[in-house]
């Protein structure tokens, strides 16, 4: 890992509010000894929130089976990781209702974006690779994120597009940089390219070979978010709202951040218990979840204000009126994006979590709530300590 002092002279980028996107975009590798579905699960268990499912060596029937398996396992794990299907709109059409992927990524030689949009798949996010100035200047409507490259000659597949190099990437950013779509640097990238990529304006870096050949891929994700958070730091002096599944570590991180920043800390569940003189479990048992949510909403309104760190309970963010209120305060919202199975492991010894009675129920509830946690700033522990996470968010 690099020493933080190496970042001291790095230039901060202009504040263009982008749709949040993971700093490292993991893509499955045809050369891996694992099947595509196994790769998705492996990367998800390591903490990767989004994986592009790509396969060029299997028959359509075989790949359809891999897609189905990956999506079913993702849903069973609390919709973790999110899955983006590469190219195969013909196979997308065969996916059962309720099992659609998070996104579909298209190349310039693939299905037109207009045809993908015509499917009308709810919530489907379209990604598009781009390689030349004409692509950047004439970006189709409806594209959620844009790959720009190849920066170098790809190691995982042949490419008919000439490498851009970083000068070419910066030219693309001059054209695309004011857009809100996330920009992903693609093509033959290595660990040492992360700093240059984010410094040039990339929101994410796509990797295939570098990840599949790494003994510890989660270390690459940690390095990537270190680099990007430093280039695009949040202003936490006004406070922050921490959200995430139960067991993700919101309280521990919130307390650490509050101490470092000299701000007040509010744990919403503790505030509810103090106001009602009952534990969360007692409130659920005596009054039911519907009444609890009403109390939770009122206590949140009383405590949500600028200048403090507040950790919401696992279900609080999923109240629409509360989300609207938080957004009206213009407070930064950060998701502690931990794999739900990892959260469940932490909760097994807890007796104060009324909605964590069994693993299957907990993961099913995480899956239901996953849609509300998308398109928000995320932080990934990658197995690191709360202290490391606090350092990540407060480094100047």
FENZI-V202687 format. One record per backbone hydrogen bond with DSSP energy under -1.0 kcal/mol. NH is the residue of the N-H (numbers start at 1). CO is the residue of the C=O. If there is no record, write none. Layout:
NH,CO / NH,CO
//
This chain:
6,3 / 7,4 / 8,5 / 10,7 / 13,231 / 16,14 / 19,180 / 25,205 / 26,50 / 27,207 / 28,52 / 32,29 / 39,35 / 40,36 / 41,37 / 42,38 / 43,39 / 44,40 / 45,41 / 46,42 / 47,44 / 48,43 / 51,82 / 52,26 / 53,84 / 63,59 / 64,60 / 65,61 / 66,62 / 67,63 / 68,64 / 69,65 / 70,66 / 71,67 / 72,68 / 73,69 / 74,70 / 75,71 / 76,72 / 77,73 / 78,75 / 79,74 / 80,74 / 82,49 / 84,51 / 85,103 / 86,53 / 87,105 / 88,86 / 89,87 / 92,88 / 93,89 / 94,91 / 95,92 / 99,96 / 102,83 / 103,83 / 104,125 / 105,85 / 106,127 / 110,107 / 116,112 / 117,113 / 118,114 / 120,117 / 124,121 / 125,102 / 127,104 / 128,145 / 129,106 / 130,147 / 136,132 / 137,133 / 138,134 / 144,126 / 145,126 / 146,182 / 147,128 / 148,184 / 149,130 / 151,186 / 152,187 / 164,150 / 165,151 / 168,164 / 169,165 / 170,166 / 171,167 / 172,168 / 173,169 / 174,170 / 175,171 / 176,172 / 177,173 / 179,176 / 184,146 / 185,204 / 186,148 / 193,190 / 194,191 / 197,193 / 198,194 / 199,195 / 200,196 / 201,198 / 202,197 / 203,183 / 204,183 / 205,23 / 206,185 / 207,25 / 212,208 / 213,209 / 214,211 / 219,216 / 220,217 / 221,217 / 222,218 / 223,219 / 224,220 / 225,221 / 226,222 / 227,223 / 228,224 / 229,225 / 230,226 / 231,227 / 232,228 / 236,234 / 239,236 / 240,308 / 241,332 / 242,310 / 243,334 / 248,245 / 253,249 / 254,250 / 255,251 / 256,252 / 257,253 / 258,254 / 259,255 / 260,256 / 261,257 / 262,258 / 263,258 / 266,309 / 268,311 / 271,267 / 272,268 / 273,269 / 274,270 / 275,271 / 276,272 / 277,273 / 283,279 / 284,280 / 285,281 / 286,282 / 287,283 / 288,284 / 292,288 / 293,289 / 294,290 / 295,291 / 296,292 / 297,293 / 298,294 / 299,295 / 300,296 / 301,297 / 302,298 / 303,299 / 304,300 / 307,238 / 309,264 / 310,240 / 311,266 / 312,242 / 318,315 / 319,316 / 323,319 / 324,320 / 325,321 / 326,322 / 327,323 / 328,324 / 330,327 / 331,326 / 334,241 / 335,377 / 336,243 / 337,335 / 337,379 / 338,336 / 343,339 / 344,340 / 345,341 / 346,342 / 347,343 / 348,344 / 350,347 / 356,353 / 362,358 / 363,359 / 364,360 / 365,361 / 366,362 / 367,363 / 368,364 / 369,365 / 370,366 / 372,369 / 373,370 / 379,335 / 384,381 / 389,385 / 390,386 / 391,387 / 392,388 / 393,389 / 394,390 / 395,391
//
